[in-house]
Amino acid sequence: MGRSRKRRPERRSPDDSLDRLISGWRRTESRRGSEWNVQPVGQGRSDKRYSCPGCSRTIEPGTAHLVTWRADGVLGDRADLEARRHWHAHCWNL
Ligand SMILES: [Zn+2]
């Protein structure tokens, strides 16, 4: 009984952390006519201030929120990820 299935080598990227973010625990949601990657950021996991596109208010450092980026962009995951936005969870879910 020979198994002849070959394992395809994984593509390695010099930027491991970005790849981990891309392949991590995000989920995909359909919003506003587009597919979006949605990745929750837990309480205390951020140390920057962000401006929420939903309410134009500040997301304070350490506040649990969501990071979103397009999942159907033509430029590819990396470019979309670089254009990611930070949302209050309740603003995203409106
Ligand atoms: Zn907001």
PDB file of the backbone (N, CA, C, O) and the ligand in Angstrom, with CONECT records:
HET     ZN  A 101       1
ATOM      1  N   MET A   1       0.823  -1.202   0.000  1.00  0.00           N
ATOM      2  CA  MET A   1       0.000   0.000   0.000  1.00  0.00           C
ATOM      3  C   MET A   1       0.856   1.251   0.000  1.00  0.00           C
ATOM      4  O   MET A   1       1.292   1.712   1.055  1.00  0.00           O
ATOM      5  N   GLY A   2       1.091   1.783  -1.145  1.00  0.00           N
ATOM      6  CA  GLY A   2       1.949   2.977  -1.207  1.00  0.00           C
ATOM      7  C   GLY A   2       1.140   4.251  -1.306  1.00  0.00           C
ATOM      8  O   GLY A   2       0.246   4.399  -2.139  1.00  0.00           O
ATOM      9  N   ARG A   3       1.481   5.129  -0.450  1.00  0.00           N
ATOM     10  CA  ARG A   3       0.879   6.452  -0.579  1.00  0.00           C
ATOM     11  C   ARG A   3       1.792   7.325  -1.397  1.00  0.00           C
ATOM     12  O   ARG A   3       2.949   7.531  -1.030  1.00  0.00           O
ATOM     13  N   SER A   4       1.302   7.832  -2.477  1.00  0.00           N
ATOM     14  CA  SER A   4       2.186   8.576  -3.362  1.00  0.00           C
ATOM     15  C   SER A   4       1.919  10.081  -3.322  1.00  0.00           C
ATOM     16  O   SER A   4       2.438  10.851  -4.130  1.00  0.00           O
ATOM     17  N   ARG A   5       1.103  10.463  -2.364  1.00  0.00           N
ATOM     18  CA  ARG A   5       0.806  11.896  -2.317  1.00  0.00           C
ATOM     19  C   ARG A   5       2.022  12.682  -1.824  1.00  0.00           C
ATOM     20  O   ARG A   5       2.588  12.405  -0.767  1.00  0.00           O
ATOM     21  N   LYS A   6       2.385  13.641  -2.609  1.00  0.00           N
ATOM     22  CA  LYS A   6       3.545  14.441  -2.239  1.00  0.00           C
ATOM     23  C   LYS A   6       3.114  15.654  -1.427  1.00  0.00           C
ATOM     24  O   LYS A   6       2.073  16.256  -1.687  1.00  0.00           O
ATOM     25  N   ARG A   7       3.903  15.988  -0.475  1.00  0.00           N
ATOM     26  CA  ARG A   7       3.604  17.176   0.311  1.00  0.00           C
ATOM     27  C   ARG A   7       4.221  18.395  -0.374  1.00  0.00           C
ATOM     28  O   ARG A   7       5.416  18.444  -0.662  1.00  0.00           O
ATOM     29  N   ARG A   8       3.373  19.349  -0.614  1.00  0.00           N
ATOM     30  CA  ARG A   8       3.855  20.563  -1.265  1.00  0.00           C
ATOM     31  C   ARG A   8       4.588  21.430  -0.250  1.00  0.00           C
ATOM     32  O   ARG A   8       4.087  21.654   0.852  1.00  0.00           O
ATOM     33  N   PRO A   9       5.752  21.912  -0.607  1.00  0.00           N
ATOM     34  CA  PRO A   9       6.472  22.746   0.372  1.00  0.00           C
ATOM     35  C   PRO A   9       5.739  24.052   0.640  1.00  0.00           C
ATOM     36  O   PRO A   9       5.210  24.680  -0.278  1.00  0.00           O
ATOM     37  N   GLU A  10       5.713  24.452   1.896  1.00  0.00           N
ATOM     38  CA  GLU A  10       5.088  25.719   2.256  1.00  0.00           C
ATOM     39  C   GLU A  10       5.937  26.872   1.729  1.00  0.00           C
ATOM     40  O   GLU A  10       7.167  26.842   1.724  1.00  0.00           O
ATOM     41  N   ARG A  11       5.212  27.874   1.292  1.00  0.00           N
ATOM     42  CA  ARG A  11       5.945  29.059   0.877  1.00  0.00           C
ATOM     43  C   ARG A  11       6.389  29.830   2.101  1.00  0.00           C
ATOM     44  O   ARG A  11       5.592  30.114   2.995  1.00  0.00           O
ATOM     45  N   ARG A  12       7.640  30.159   2.134  1.00  0.00           N
ATOM     46  CA  ARG A  12       8.160  30.898   3.273  1.00  0.00           C
ATOM     47  C   ARG A  12       8.190  32.385   2.949  1.00  0.00           C
ATOM     48  O   ARG A  12       8.487  32.790   1.825  1.00  0.00           O
ATOM     49  N   SER A  13       7.888  33.157   3.923  1.00  0.00           N
ATOM     50  CA  SER A  13       7.918  34.600   3.739  1.00  0.00           C
ATOM     51  C   SER A  13       8.914  35.193   4.716  1.00  0.00           C
ATOM     52  O   SER A  13       9.055  34.698   5.834  1.00  0.00           O
ATOM     53  N   PRO A  14       9.597  36.234   4.314  1.00  0.00           N
ATOM     54  CA  PRO A  14      10.526  36.870   5.259  1.00  0.00           C
ATOM     55  C   PRO A  14       9.798  37.530   6.421  1.00  0.00           C
ATOM     56  O   PRO A  14      10.370  37.723   7.494  1.00  0.00           O
ATOM     57  N   ASP A  15       8.535  37.873   6.200  1.00  0.00           N
ATOM     58  CA  ASP A  15       7.792  38.522   7.268  1.00  0.00           C
ATOM     59  C   ASP A  15       6.846  37.532   7.923  1.00  0.00           C
ATOM     60  O   ASP A  15       5.673  37.438   7.562  1.00  0.00           O
ATOM     61  N   ASP A  16       7.368  36.801   8.883  1.00  0.00           N
ATOM     62  CA  ASP A  16       6.617  35.748   9.535  1.00  0.00           C
ATOM     63  C   ASP A  16       5.415  36.260  10.314  1.00  0.00           C
ATOM     64  O   ASP A  16       4.351  35.642  10.317  1.00  0.00           O
ATOM     65  N   SER A  17       5.596  37.386  10.969  1.00  0.00           N
ATOM     66  CA  SER A  17       4.527  37.861  11.838  1.00  0.00           C
ATOM     67  C   SER A  17       3.315  38.280  11.019  1.00  0.00           C
ATOM     68  O   SER A  17       2.175  38.063  11.428  1.00  0.00           O
ATOM     69  N   LEU A  18       3.565  38.873   9.874  1.00  0.00           N
ATOM     70  CA  LEU A  18       2.456  39.275   9.017  1.00  0.00           C
ATOM     71  C   LEU A  18       1.723  38.052   8.488  1.00  0.00           C
ATOM     72  O   LEU A  18       0.495  38.036   8.407  1.00  0.00           O
ATOM     73  N   ASP A  19       2.478  37.043   8.135  1.00  0.00           N
ATOM     74  CA  ASP A  19       1.853  35.804   7.677  1.00  0.00           C
ATOM     75  C   ASP A  19       1.024  35.154   8.766  1.00  0.00           C
ATOM     76  O   ASP A  19      -0.042  34.593   8.508  1.00  0.00           O
ATOM     77  N   ARG A  20       1.525  35.238   9.973  1.00  0.00           N
ATOM     78  CA  ARG A  20       0.780  34.644  11.074  1.00  0.00           C
ATOM     79  C   ARG A  20      -0.532  35.396  11.278  1.00  0.00           C
ATOM     80  O   ARG A  20      -1.570  34.805  11.578  1.00  0.00           O
ATOM     81  N   LEU A  21      -0.457  36.719  11.107  1.00  0.00           N
ATOM     82  CA  LEU A  21      -1.662  37.523  11.233  1.00  0.00           C
ATOM     83  C   LEU A  21      -2.652  37.146  10.144  1.00  0.00           C
ATOM     84  O   LEU A  21      -3.851  37.017  10.389  1.00  0.00           O
ATOM     85  N   ILE A  22      -2.125  36.970   8.931  1.00  0.00           N
ATOM     86  CA  ILE A  22      -2.987  36.643   7.802  1.00  0.00           C
ATOM     87  C   ILE A  22      -3.627  35.274   7.994  1.00  0.00           C
ATOM     88  O   ILE A  22      -4.808  35.094   7.696  1.00  0.00           O
ATOM     89  N   SER A  23      -2.863  34.316   8.484  1.00  0.00           N
ATOM     90  CA  SER A  23      -3.383  32.949   8.567  1.00  0.00           C
ATOM     91  C   SER A  23      -3.912  32.625   9.955  1.00  0.00           C
ATOM     92  O   SER A  23      -4.213  31.470  10.254  1.00  0.00           O
ATOM     93  N   GLY A  24      -4.024  33.634  10.798  1.00  0.00           N
ATOM     94  CA  GLY A  24      -4.379  33.402  12.192  1.00  0.00           C
ATOM     95  C   GLY A  24      -5.855  33.213  12.434  1.00  0.00           C
ATOM     96  O   GLY A  24      -6.543  32.550  11.658  1.00  0.00           O
ATOM     97  N   TRP A  25      -6.338  33.795  13.509  1.00  0.00           N
ATOM     98  CA  TRP A  25      -7.667  33.465  13.993  1.00  0.00           C
ATOM     99  C   TRP A  25      -8.707  34.486  13.561  1.00  0.00           C
ATOM    100  O   TRP A  25      -9.710  34.704  14.240  1.00  0.00           O
ATOM    101  N   ARG A  26      -8.453  35.091  12.447  1.00  0.00           N
ATOM    102  CA  ARG A  26      -9.459  35.990  11.897  1.00  0.00           C
ATOM    103  C   ARG A  26     -10.684  35.206  11.441  1.00  0.00           C
ATOM    104  O   ARG A  26     -10.635  33.987  11.273  1.00  0.00           O
ATOM    105  N   ARG A  27     -11.772  35.923  11.246  1.00  0.00           N
ATOM    106  CA  ARG A  27     -12.924  35.331  10.604  1.00  0.00           C
ATOM    107  C   ARG A  27     -13.275  36.198   9.409  1.00  0.00           C
ATOM    108  O   ARG A  27     -12.803  37.328   9.289  1.00  0.00           O
ATOM    109  N   THR A  28     -14.094  35.670   8.540  1.00  0.00           N
ATOM    110  CA  THR A  28     -14.477  36.430   7.363  1.00  0.00           C
ATOM    111  C   THR A  28     -15.949  36.781   7.465  1.00  0.00           C
ATOM    112  O   THR A  28     -16.784  35.936   7.787  1.00  0.00           O
ATOM    113  N   GLU A  29     -16.253  38.027   7.189  1.00  0.00           N
ATOM    114  CA  GLU A  29     -17.634  38.482   7.233  1.00  0.00           C
ATOM    115  C   GLU A  29     -17.972  39.232   5.965  1.00  0.00           C
ATOM    116  O   GLU A  29     -17.121  39.856   5.332  1.00  0.00           O
ATOM    117  N   SER A  30     -19.235  39.152   5.616  1.00  0.00           N
ATOM    118  CA  SER A  30     -19.719  39.885   4.464  1.00  0.00           C
ATOM    119  C   SER A  30     -20.389  41.158   4.963  1.00  0.00           C
ATOM    120  O   SER A  30     -21.366  41.107   5.711  1.00  0.00           O
ATOM    121  N   ARG A  31     -19.861  42.284   4.548  1.00  0.00           N
ATOM    122  CA  ARG A  31     -20.367  43.579   5.016  1.00  0.00           C
ATOM    123  C   ARG A  31     -20.331  44.574   3.883  1.00  0.00           C
ATOM    124  O   ARG A  31     -19.396  44.590   3.083  1.00  0.00           O
ATOM    125  N   ARG A  32     -21.345  45.398   3.818  1.00  0.00           N
ATOM    126  CA  ARG A  32     -21.310  46.528   2.880  1.00  0.00           C
ATOM    127  C   ARG A  32     -20.939  46.062   1.476  1.00  0.00           C
ATOM    128  O   ARG A  32     -20.236  46.760   0.744  1.00  0.00           O
ATOM    129  N   GLY A  33     -21.416  44.879   1.109  1.00  0.00           N
ATOM    130  CA  GLY A  33     -21.188  44.379  -0.240  1.00  0.00           C
ATOM    131  C   GLY A  33     -19.805  43.819  -0.489  1.00  0.00           C
ATOM    132  O   GLY A  33     -19.453  43.522  -1.631  1.00  0.00           O
ATOM    133  N   SER A  34     -19.016  43.671   0.561  1.00  0.00           N
ATOM    134  CA  SER A  34     -17.663  43.145   0.382  1.00  0.00           C
ATOM    135  C   SER A  34     -17.392  42.059   1.409  1.00  0.00           C
ATOM    136  O   SER A  34     -18.088  41.923   2.415  1.00  0.00           O
ATOM    137  N   GLU A  35     -16.359  41.297   1.115  1.00  0.00           N
ATOM    138  CA  GLU A  35     -15.879  40.331   2.092  1.00  0.00           C
ATOM    139  C   GLU A  35     -14.784  40.980   2.919  1.00  0.00           C
ATOM    140  O   GLU A  35     -13.893  41.637   2.382  1.00  0.00           O
ATOM    141  N   TRP A  36     -14.858  40.792   4.221  1.00  0.00           N
ATOM    142  CA  TRP A  36     -13.883  41.397   5.116  1.00  0.00           C
ATOM    143  C   TRP A  36     -13.286  40.346   6.042  1.00  0.00           C
ATOM    144  O   TRP A  36     -13.968  39.428   6.498  1.00  0.00           O
ATOM    145  N   ASN A  37     -12.025  40.504   6.298  1.00  0.00           N
ATOM    146  CA  ASN A  37     -11.407  39.757   7.382  1.00  0.00           C
ATOM    147  C   ASN A  37     -11.605  40.545   8.655  1.00  0.00           C
ATOM    148  O   ASN A  37     -11.370  41.753   8.693  1.00  0.00           O
ATOM    149  N   VAL A  38     -12.029  39.873   9.677  1.00  0.00           N
ATOM    150  CA  VAL A  38     -12.272  40.530  10.955  1.00  0.00           C
ATOM    151  C   VAL A  38     -11.458  39.822  12.021  1.00  0.00           C
ATOM    152  O   VAL A  38     -11.604  38.619  12.240  1.00  0.00           O
ATOM    153  N   GLN A  39     -10.619  40.568  12.663  1.00  0.00           N
ATOM    154  CA  GLN A  39      -9.782  39.977  13.696  1.00  0.00           C
ATOM    155  C   GLN A  39      -9.983  40.726  14.999  1.00  0.00           C
ATOM    156  O   GLN A  39      -9.695  41.920  15.084  1.00  0.00           O
ATOM    157  N   PRO A  40     -10.469  40.043  15.999  1.00  0.00           N
ATOM    158  CA  PRO A  40     -10.660  40.708  17.287  1.00  0.00           C
ATOM    159  C   PRO A  40      -9.327  41.007  17.971  1.00  0.00           C
ATOM    160  O   PRO A  40      -8.399  40.201  17.932  1.00  0.00           O
ATOM    161  N   VAL A  41      -9.254  42.151  18.583  1.00  0.00           N
ATOM    162  CA  VAL A  41      -8.107  42.504  19.414  1.00  0.00           C
ATOM    163  C   VAL A  41      -8.611  42.568  20.844  1.00  0.00           C
ATOM    164  O   VAL A  41      -9.499  43.355  21.173  1.00  0.00           O
ATOM    165  N   GLY A  42      -8.043  41.746  21.669  1.00  0.00           N
ATOM    166  CA  GLY A  42      -8.546  41.626  23.034  1.00  0.00           C
ATOM    167  C   GLY A  42      -8.184  42.822  23.900  1.00  0.00           C
ATOM    168  O   GLY A  42      -7.315  43.624  23.559  1.00  0.00           O
ATOM    169  N   GLN A  43      -8.860  42.915  25.006  1.00  0.00           N
ATOM    170  CA  GLN A  43      -8.595  43.968  25.968  1.00  0.00           C
ATOM    171  C   GLN A  43      -7.144  43.924  26.414  1.00  0.00           C
ATOM    172  O   GLN A  43      -6.616  42.865  26.752  1.00  0.00           O
ATOM    173  N   GLY A  44      -6.507  45.086  26.410  1.00  0.00           N
ATOM    174  CA  GLY A  44      -5.129  45.159  26.845  1.00  0.00           C
ATOM    175  C   GLY A  44      -4.116  44.732  25.802  1.00  0.00           C
ATOM    176  O   GLY A  44      -2.915  44.722  26.073  1.00  0.00           O
ATOM    177  N   ARG A  45      -4.588  44.374  24.597  1.00  0.00           N
ATOM    178  CA  ARG A  45      -3.673  43.887  23.565  1.00  0.00           C
ATOM    179  C   ARG A  45      -3.219  44.972  22.615  1.00  0.00           C
ATOM    180  O   ARG A  45      -2.401  44.708  21.734  1.00  0.00           O
ATOM    181  N   SER A  46      -3.718  46.176  22.763  1.00  0.00           N
ATOM    182  CA  SER A  46      -3.287  47.268  21.893  1.00  0.00           C
ATOM    183  C   SER A  46      -2.662  48.354  22.755  1.00  0.00           C
ATOM    184  O   SER A  46      -3.040  48.550  23.910  1.00  0.00           O
ATOM    185  N   ASP A  47      -1.705  49.049  22.173  1.00  0.00           N
ATOM    186  CA  ASP A  47      -1.087  50.122  22.944  1.00  0.00           C
ATOM    187  C   ASP A  47      -1.104  51.425  22.159  1.00  0.00           C
ATOM    188  O   ASP A  47      -0.333  52.345  22.433  1.00  0.00           O
ATOM    189  N   LYS A  48      -1.987  51.487  21.189  1.00  0.00           N
ATOM    190  CA  LYS A  48      -2.088  52.706  20.386  1.00  0.00           C
ATOM    191  C   LYS A  48      -3.511  53.198  20.385  1.00  0.00           C
ATOM    192  O   LYS A  48      -4.450  52.470  20.705  1.00  0.00           O
ATOM    193  N   ARG A  49      -3.642  54.454  20.016  1.00  0.00           N
ATOM    194  CA  ARG A  49      -4.961  55.054  19.807  1.00  0.00           C
ATOM    195  C   ARG A  49      -5.338  54.885  18.349  1.00  0.00           C
ATOM    196  O   ARG A  49      -4.518  55.099  17.456  1.00  0.00           O
ATOM    197  N   TYR A  50      -6.565  54.507  18.116  1.00  0.00           N
ATOM    198  CA  TYR A  50      -7.045  54.406  16.749  1.00  0.00           C
ATOM    199  C   TYR A  50      -8.296  55.243  16.603  1.00  0.00           C
ATOM    200  O   TYR A  50      -9.006  55.521  17.570  1.00  0.00           O
ATOM    201  N   SER A  51      -8.545  55.636  15.372  1.00  0.00           N
ATOM    202  CA  SER A  51      -9.769  56.369  15.094  1.00  0.00           C
ATOM    203  C   SER A  51     -10.752  55.422  14.428  1.00  0.00           C
ATOM    204  O   SER A  51     -10.458  54.848  13.380  1.00  0.00           O
ATOM    205  N   CYS A  52     -11.896  55.262  15.024  1.00  0.00           N
ATOM    206  CA  CYS A  52     -12.880  54.327  14.510  1.00  0.00           C
ATOM    207  C   CYS A  52     -13.618  54.950  13.327  1.00  0.00           C
ATOM    208  O   CYS A  52     -14.179  56.038  13.456  1.00  0.00           O
ATOM    209  N   PRO A  53     -13.625  54.266  12.162  1.00  0.00           N
ATOM    210  CA  PRO A  53     -14.303  54.829  10.986  1.00  0.00           C
ATOM    211  C   PRO A  53     -15.823  54.879  11.158  1.00  0.00           C
ATOM    212  O   PRO A  53     -16.502  55.610  10.437  1.00  0.00           O
ATOM    213  N   GLY A  54     -16.355  54.114  12.098  1.00  0.00           N
ATOM    214  CA  GLY A  54     -17.801  54.075  12.269  1.00  0.00           C
ATOM    215  C   GLY A  54     -18.337  55.316  12.973  1.00  0.00           C
ATOM    216  O   GLY A  54     -19.367  55.859  12.572  1.00  0.00           O
ATOM    217  N   CYS A  55     -17.658  55.763  14.002  1.00  0.00           N
ATOM    218  CA  CYS A  55     -18.180  56.861  14.804  1.00  0.00           C
ATOM    219  C   CYS A  55     -17.198  58.028  14.866  1.00  0.00           C
ATOM    220  O   CYS A  55     -17.492  59.050  15.485  1.00  0.00           O
ATOM    221  N   SER A  56     -16.039  57.885  14.232  1.00  0.00           N
ATOM    222  CA  SER A  56     -14.994  58.927  14.233  1.00  0.00           C
ATOM    223  C   SER A  56     -14.468  59.211  15.631  1.00  0.00           C
ATOM    224  O   SER A  56     -13.780  60.209  15.844  1.00  0.00           O
ATOM    225  N   ARG A  57     -14.780  58.356  16.567  1.00  0.00           N
ATOM    226  CA  ARG A  57     -14.269  58.534  17.907  1.00  0.00           C
ATOM    227  C   ARG A  57     -12.989  57.738  18.075  1.00  0.00           C
ATOM    228  O   ARG A  57     -12.632  56.913  17.234  1.00  0.00           O
ATOM    229  N   THR A  58     -12.316  58.000  19.168  1.00  0.00           N
ATOM    230  CA  THR A  58     -11.045  57.345  19.444  1.00  0.00           C
ATOM    231  C   THR A  58     -11.270  55.992  20.099  1.00  0.00           C
ATOM    232  O   THR A  58     -12.131  55.835  20.964  1.00  0.00           O
ATOM    233  N   ILE A  59     -10.477  55.021  19.667  1.00  0.00           N
ATOM    234  CA  ILE A  59     -10.396  53.751  20.385  1.00  0.00           C
ATOM    235  C   ILE A  59      -9.187  53.871  21.299  1.00  0.00           C
ATOM    236  O   ILE A  59      -8.052  53.926  20.826  1.00  0.00           O
ATOM    237  N   GLU A  60      -9.419  53.911  22.576  1.00  0.00           N
ATOM    238  CA  GLU A  60      -8.338  54.131  23.523  1.00  0.00           C
ATOM    239  C   GLU A  60      -7.417  52.913  23.604  1.00  0.00           C
ATOM    240  O   GLU A  60      -7.854  51.783  23.385  1.00  0.00           O
ATOM    241  N   PRO A  61      -6.145  53.146  23.919  1.00  0.00           N
ATOM    242  CA  PRO A  61      -5.224  52.015  24.077  1.00  0.00           C
ATOM    243  C   PRO A  61      -5.746  51.013  25.104  1.00  0.00           C
ATOM    244  O   PRO A  61      -6.259  51.394  26.156  1.00  0.00           O
ATOM    245  N   GLY A  62      -5.607  49.738  24.785  1.00  0.00           N
ATOM    246  CA  GLY A  62      -6.030  48.702  25.719  1.00  0.00           C
ATOM    247  C   GLY A  62      -7.495  48.317  25.594  1.00  0.00           C
ATOM    248  O   GLY A  62      -7.954  47.385  26.255  1.00  0.00           O
ATOM    249  N   THR A  63      -8.237  49.037  24.742  1.00  0.00           N
ATOM    250  CA  THR A  63      -9.648  48.718  24.570  1.00  0.00           C
ATOM    251  C   THR A  63      -9.807  47.572  23.581  1.00  0.00           C
ATOM    252  O   THR A  63      -9.173  47.565  22.525  1.00  0.00           O
ATOM    253  N   ALA A  64     -10.643  46.617  23.917  1.00  0.00           N
ATOM    254  CA  ALA A  64     -10.939  45.533  22.982  1.00  0.00           C
ATOM    255  C   ALA A  64     -11.651  46.111  21.764  1.00  0.00           C
ATOM    256  O   ALA A  64     -12.583  46.904  21.901  1.00  0.00           O
ATOM    257  N   HIS A  65     -11.217  45.716  20.591  1.00  0.00           N
ATOM    258  CA  HIS A  65     -11.843  46.224  19.376  1.00  0.00           C
ATOM    259  C   HIS A  65     -11.621  45.232  18.245  1.00  0.00           C
ATOM    260  O   HIS A  65     -11.145  44.120  18.476  1.00  0.00           O
ATOM    261  N   LEU A  66     -11.960  45.626  17.032  1.00  0.00           N
ATOM    262  CA  LEU A  66     -11.797  44.749  15.882  1.00  0.00           C
ATOM    263  C   LEU A  66     -10.881  45.396  14.860  1.00  0.00           C
ATOM    264  O   LEU A  66     -10.897  46.612  14.667  1.00  0.00           O
ATOM    265  N   VAL A  67     -10.088  44.569  14.213  1.00  0.00           N
ATOM    266  CA  VAL A  67      -9.309  45.026  13.075  1.00  0.00           C
ATOM    267  C   VAL A  67      -9.931  44.387  11.843  1.00  0.00           C
ATOM    268  O   VAL A  67     -10.174  43.180  11.823  1.00  0.00           O
ATOM    269  N   THR A  68     -10.188  45.177  10.829  1.00  0.00           N
ATOM    270  CA  THR A  68     -10.807  44.630   9.623  1.00  0.00           C
ATOM    271  C   THR A  68      -9.995  45.021   8.402  1.00  0.00           C
ATOM    272  O   THR A  68      -9.399  46.096   8.342  1.00  0.00           O
ATOM    273  N   TRP A  69      -9.990  44.129   7.446  1.00  0.00           N
ATOM    274  CA  TRP A  69      -9.418  44.457   6.149  1.00  0.00           C
ATOM    275  C   TRP A  69     -10.098  43.608   5.093  1.00  0.00           C
ATOM    276  O   TRP A  69     -10.640  42.542   5.385  1.00  0.00           O
ATOM    277  N   ARG A  70     -10.061  44.090   3.880  1.00  0.00           N
ATOM    278  CA  ARG A  70     -10.804  43.446   2.811  1.00  0.00           C
ATOM    279  C   ARG A  70     -10.281  42.053   2.533  1.00  0.00           C
ATOM    280  O   ARG A  70      -9.076  41.806   2.575  1.00  0.00           O
ATOM    281  N   ALA A  71     -11.197  41.152   2.250  1.00  0.00           N
ATOM    282  CA  ALA A  71     -10.812  39.783   1.911  1.00  0.00           C
ATOM    283  C   ALA A  71     -10.932  39.541   0.413  1.00  0.00           C
ATOM    284  O   ALA A  71     -10.536  38.484  -0.079  1.00  0.00           O
ATOM    285  N   ASP A  72     -11.472  40.507  -0.311  1.00  0.00           N
ATOM    286  CA  ASP A  72     -11.685  40.294  -1.745  1.00  0.00           C
ATOM    287  C   ASP A  72     -10.952  41.335  -2.576  1.00  0.00           C
ATOM    288  O   ASP A  72     -11.279  41.553  -3.742  1.00  0.00           O
ATOM    289  N   GLY A  73      -9.970  41.969  -1.975  1.00  0.00           N
ATOM    290  CA  GLY A  73      -9.237  43.001  -2.697  1.00  0.00           C
ATOM    291  C   GLY A  73      -8.400  42.407  -3.816  1.00  0.00           C
ATOM    292  O   GLY A  73      -7.930  41.273  -3.726  1.00  0.00           O
ATOM    293  N   VAL A  74      -8.224  43.186  -4.868  1.00  0.00           N
ATOM    294  CA  VAL A  74      -7.457  42.677  -6.003  1.00  0.00           C
ATOM    295  C   VAL A  74      -5.958  42.788  -5.757  1.00  0.00           C
ATOM    296  O   VAL A  74      -5.163  42.185  -6.477  1.00  0.00           O
ATOM    297  N   LEU A  75      -5.579  43.540  -4.761  1.00  0.00           N
ATOM    298  CA  LEU A  75      -4.153  43.767  -4.535  1.00  0.00           C
ATOM    299  C   LEU A  75      -3.519  42.687  -3.676  1.00  0.00           C
ATOM    300  O   LEU A  75      -2.298  42.628  -3.531  1.00  0.00           O
ATOM    301  N   GLY A  76      -4.366  41.827  -3.105  1.00  0.00           N
ATOM    302  CA  GLY A  76      -3.812  40.745  -2.302  1.00  0.00           C
ATOM    303  C   GLY A  76      -3.844  41.056  -0.820  1.00  0.00           C
ATOM    304  O   GLY A  76      -3.979  42.204  -0.398  1.00  0.00           O
ATOM    305  N   ASP A  77      -3.715  39.988  -0.047  1.00  0.00           N
ATOM    306  CA  ASP A  77      -3.840  40.074   1.399  1.00  0.00           C
ATOM    307  C   ASP A  77      -2.916  41.109   2.020  1.00  0.00           C
ATOM    308  O   ASP A  77      -3.303  41.846   2.926  1.00  0.00           O
ATOM    309  N   ARG A  78      -1.716  41.150   1.528  1.00  0.00           N
ATOM    310  CA  ARG A  78      -0.722  41.983   2.181  1.00  0.00           C
ATOM    311  C   ARG A  78      -1.078  43.462   2.058  1.00  0.00           C
ATOM    312  O   ARG A  78      -1.022  44.210   3.034  1.00  0.00           O
ATOM    313  N   ALA A  79      -1.447  43.871   0.840  1.00  0.00           N
ATOM    314  CA  ALA A  79      -1.819  45.265   0.630  1.00  0.00           C
ATOM    315  C   ALA A  79      -3.079  45.602   1.410  1.00  0.00           C
ATOM    316  O   ALA A  79      -3.194  46.685   1.982  1.00  0.00           O
ATOM    317  N   ASP A  80      -4.027  44.665   1.428  1.00  0.00           N
ATOM    318  CA  ASP A  80      -5.256  44.906   2.170  1.00  0.00           C
ATOM    319  C   ASP A  80      -4.983  45.018   3.659  1.00  0.00           C
ATOM    320  O   ASP A  80      -5.566  45.844   4.360  1.00  0.00           O
ATOM    321  N   LEU A  81      -4.099  44.183   4.112  1.00  0.00           N
ATOM    322  CA  LEU A  81      -3.772  44.188   5.534  1.00  0.00           C
ATOM    323  C   LEU A  81      -3.118  45.506   5.921  1.00  0.00           C
ATOM    324  O   LEU A  81      -3.332  46.027   7.016  1.00  0.00           O
ATOM    325  N   GLU A  82      -2.323  46.029   5.010  1.00  0.00           N
ATOM    326  CA  GLU A  82      -1.699  47.307   5.303  1.00  0.00           C
ATOM    327  C   GLU A  82      -2.723  48.429   5.360  1.00  0.00           C
ATOM    328  O   GLU A  82      -2.488  49.459   5.991  1.00  0.00           O
ATOM    329  N   ALA A  83      -3.848  48.230   4.707  1.00  0.00           N
ATOM    330  CA  ALA A  83      -4.916  49.237   4.719  1.00  0.00           C
ATOM    331  C   ALA A  83      -5.985  48.912   5.753  1.00  0.00           C
ATOM    332  O   ALA A  83      -7.119  49.376   5.638  1.00  0.00           O
ATOM    333  N   ARG A  84      -5.641  48.133   6.742  1.00  0.00           N
ATOM    334  CA  ARG A  84      -6.632  47.690   7.722  1.00  0.00           C
ATOM    335  C   ARG A  84      -7.149  48.866   8.553  1.00  0.00           C
ATOM    336  O   ARG A  84      -6.477  49.887   8.706  1.00  0.00           O
ATOM    337  N   ARG A  85      -8.346  48.693   9.078  1.00  0.00           N
ATOM    338  CA  ARG A  85      -8.961  49.712   9.914  1.00  0.00           C
ATOM    339  C   ARG A  85      -9.326  49.114  11.265  1.00  0.00           C
ATOM    340  O   ARG A  85      -9.596  47.920  11.391  1.00  0.00           O
ATOM    341  N   HIS A  86      -9.326  49.961  12.242  1.00  0.00           N
ATOM    342  CA  HIS A  86      -9.693  49.538  13.602  1.00  0.00           C
ATOM    343  C   HIS A  86     -11.080  50.076  13.935  1.00  0.00           C
ATOM    344  O   HIS A  86     -11.363  51.260  13.755  1.00  0.00           O
ATOM    345  N   TRP A  87     -11.919  49.205  14.412  1.00  0.00           N
ATOM    346  CA  TRP A  87     -13.319  49.549  14.705  1.00  0.00           C
ATOM    347  C   TRP A  87     -13.661  49.191  16.143  1.00  0.00           C
ATOM    348  O   TRP A  87     -13.136  48.229  16.704  1.00  0.00           O
ATOM    349  N   HIS A  88     -14.557  49.989  16.731  1.00  0.00           N
ATOM    350  CA  HIS A  88     -15.261  49.498  17.921  1.00  0.00           C
ATOM    351  C   HIS A  88     -16.115  48.319  17.479  1.00  0.00           C
ATOM    352  O   HIS A  88     -16.708  48.344  16.400  1.00  0.00           O
ATOM    353  N   ALA A  89     -16.177  47.292  18.311  1.00  0.00           N
ATOM    354  CA  ALA A  89     -16.975  46.125  17.921  1.00  0.00           C
ATOM    355  C   ALA A  89     -18.425  46.522  17.664  1.00  0.00           C
ATOM    356  O   ALA A  89     -19.044  46.027  16.723  1.00  0.00           O
ATOM    357  N   HIS A  90     -18.973  47.413  18.494  1.00  0.00           N
ATOM    358  CA  HIS A  90     -20.390  47.743  18.309  1.00  0.00           C
ATOM    359  C   HIS A  90     -20.598  48.602  17.064  1.00  0.00           C
ATOM    360  O   HIS A  90     -21.679  48.575  16.476  1.00  0.00           O
ATOM    361  N   CYS A  91     -19.583  49.364  16.652  1.00  0.00           N
ATOM    362  CA  CYS A  91     -19.732  50.160  15.424  1.00  0.00           C
ATOM    363  C   CYS A  91     -19.669  49.246  14.198  1.00  0.00           C
ATOM    364  O   CYS A  91     -20.420  49.435  13.241  1.00  0.00           O
ATOM    365  N   TRP A  92     -18.782  48.267  14.230  1.00  0.00           N
ATOM    366  CA  TRP A  92     -18.679  47.326  13.121  1.00  0.00           C
ATOM    367  C   TRP A  92     -19.975  46.529  12.951  1.00  0.00           C
ATOM    368  O   TRP A  92     -20.394  46.238  11.831  1.00  0.00           O
ATOM    369  N   ASN A  93     -20.588  46.189  14.053  1.00  0.00           N
ATOM    370  CA  ASN A  93     -21.766  45.327  14.006  1.00  0.00           C
ATOM    371  C   ASN A  93     -23.062  46.081  13.746  1.00  0.00           C
ATOM    372  O   ASN A  93     -24.129  45.471  13.682  1.00  0.00           O
ATOM    373  N   LEU A  94     -22.984  47.382  13.598  1.00  0.00           N
ATOM    374  CA  LEU A  94     -24.205  48.144  13.333  1.00  0.00           C
ATOM    375  C   LEU A  94     -24.836  47.758  12.015  1.00  0.00           C
ATOM    376  O   LEU A  94     -25.873  48.308  11.643  1.00  0.00           O
TER     377      LEU A  94
HETATM  378 ZN    ZN A 101     -16.762  53.511  16.886  1.00  0.00          ZN2+
END
